[in-house]
Amino acid sequence: MDYQTSVSYIHHLPRLAKDGSLNRITALLEAMGNPQQDQNYIHVTGTNGKGSVANAISHILEASGLTVGLFTSPFIMRFNERLRIDHHDIEDERLAALTTHGAQVLQDLQTQRPGFVVTEFEFITALALAYFKAEQVDVAVIEVGIGGREDSTNVIMPKVAVITSVGMDHQALLGNTLTSIAGHKAGIIKPNVPVVTGILPAEAQVVIADRVAAMHSKWLQYGEDFSAKHPTIFDWGMHFDYDSTNDRMRQLTMPLVGSYQPANMAVAITAAKTYAQAVDWPLSDREITKGVKASVWPGRMEKISDQPLIILDGAHNPQGIHGLVKTLDRLFGQQPVTIIAGVLKDKAVETMISALSGRDHRLWLVPVPDTPRATKVGDYPDNVTHFDSWQQALAAYTQEHSEEPLIITGSLYLVSAVRQALIGTGND
């Protein structure tokens, strides 16, 4: 396969499986020689913040001289972003070669076991693990797709497990309670493997505590063992202090402005420090400071234009929207802003729109492009202005309200489409 064919092949694999099981990914990996074995991993899950935290952990460890693999989803500009080493996207030719090999292995398996299938995410996970093994990275930071316990990434044995947050999302797969969702996320905690957690609701805290006790794991909790303090916004970044039981770092600088990001960064610092300790690797405050400062993460309160001021934020569930509204209040106070939002129909649509409507600003709703999961314009509340496309909404903003800040949010797929159109994209 060439690059285009390989990406098309991956996208045409089934999106969902009939059962939540690791049997398919395990069989595929075994046929590929079990590349997941004998590797160093950090495993990151969470309703929100897991991408930002995985990215920051990688930057911190890279600053210390380690070669770091990073597996995240979804991509914002090009598919290759999902498989990175030292923040360099996998090359087109390498992705094509990996996909060709993986497809051949899968075909051989299907010959032996008629009816055997793997999902798109399972296949990509297998490619990532094979890539990192072949490149002999020092450590790979692996972001969970959904949940944790039955997620295809849960075939790894990490040195550190990380749970950034627990909120309501993907209820059809994870259950309708915080207790159920936390149970899925706690599934990445392995025997005697330390776990680092962010700010958790009480129901989740109980579930994590039970799992930690059963696994005899060391537990480092935000607010108990470490924290971020005194956050201040400057230009388009933040300063904050990091405090832990045995370390203090003052006035760290990060290139992110979300109200939730100092806590995320504190989780990332603690996870990186815990990993370094587990493998006896020196990690200095200077290297941590450098890694934090480098932790740019596209599509999360990202300013892509100054005149007019346009901000992209992939807040895609109620917890994310709450964080966005809090950040907007901090950034703009009572200043009028325009929000263009598109929400997927399998999300808490009414809850998210209600939260966005609670502020004194202009809210326009649009469909998320290029996905059957988009909420149709006619299914949005009648009392909220809507447009047939984000392009129409953007044109209306440009003609009538360009003196106001513009925030585009509600789905990472919408953010991705807008970013690709306004900044430029790759070839797939």
C-alpha positions, 0 to 999 in steps of 0.5 A: 500500500501507499500512504493514501491507500493505507489511511483509507484501509484503516478508516474502512475497518469497523469502528465498533465491536460487538463485545468489549473484549481484549481477545481481538487485539491480543490475537492480532498482537500475538500474530505480530510477535507480541510487540507490546511485551518488554517495553516501558509504558505510561498509560493515561486515561480520563474523561478529559485532559488525557491528551494534554497530560500524555503530551506533557509527560512526553515533553518532560521526559524528552527534555531529560534525554529519553526517546519517547513514543506518543500514541494519541487520538483523534488527530487534528491535522493529519492521521500521522499525528497519532503515532509520534516519536519525540513529537515527530509524526510517523513518516508517510512511507513508514505508516504505509509499510506498517499498515501493509504488514498489519493488513497481511497479518490480519488477512492470514488470521482471517484465513485461519479464523473465518469471521475474525475482525478487528476494529479500526482503533484496535488495528491502530493500537497494534501499529503503534505498539509495533512501531515503538518496539521497532524503533526501540523507544525508551518509553511510550506514553499511551493514551486510552481510546475510551474507558480503560478496562476493555480498551485495546490499549489495556494490553500493556503493562505500564510503569505508571498508570494515570487517571486525569479525570472522571466525568459523564461521557460515552455512557452507552459504552461505560455506563450511566453513573460516575461509579461505572465510568470510574470502574472502567478507567480504574481497569488500567491500574495493574498490580504494584504499578503506581497510579497518579490521579487528577481532581476526581469526584467522590464517587470515582474516588471510592472506586479508585481507592478499592482498585488501588487497594486490590492491586497494592498500588502506590497512589498519588492524588491531586490535592493530597500528594501534589497540586498546582497553585497560584495560576495566572494568565499572561498573553496566551499562556499561564504561570503556576506553582507546582507543589508536592510532598518533596518538591516545589517549583515556582512560576512554571510557564506553559503555553495553555490557558484552560482553567483546568490546565494547571491541574493537568500539568501537575498530574503530568509532572507527577507522572513523569517524576514517578516514571523516572523514579521507577526506572532510576532515571535522573529528572531535574527541575530544569528539565521538567520546566523545559518540558512544561514550557514546550507542551503546546497542544492544538485545539485546546483553547488554541488561539489561531488568529489575532485579528479577529481573535479566533479560539479553538477548543475541543470541549466535547462533553459536559465536563469539558464545556464547564471548563471552557465556560469557566476559562471564558469568564476568566479571559473575557469577563463580561466582554461579548463573545461569539461561540460557534458550537457543533455537538455529536448526537451521542453526547449530552447535547441538551446539557452542553448547549444549556451550559453554553447558553448560560453566559451572556454571549452569542451562541450559534449551533452548527452540524459537525462536518463529515461524520454520521454522528453529527447532531442534525441542525433540526434536532438542535433547540429551536430557541438557539440560532443555528446555521447549516454549516460552520462556514456559514456561521463563520461568514456571518461572524466575519461580516457582523461581529468580527470585533468580538472574540470567536470561540469554536467548540463542541467537538474535536472533529469540528475543531479539526475541520476548522483548523485544517481549513483555516491553517492548511492541512496535509495530503490525506 
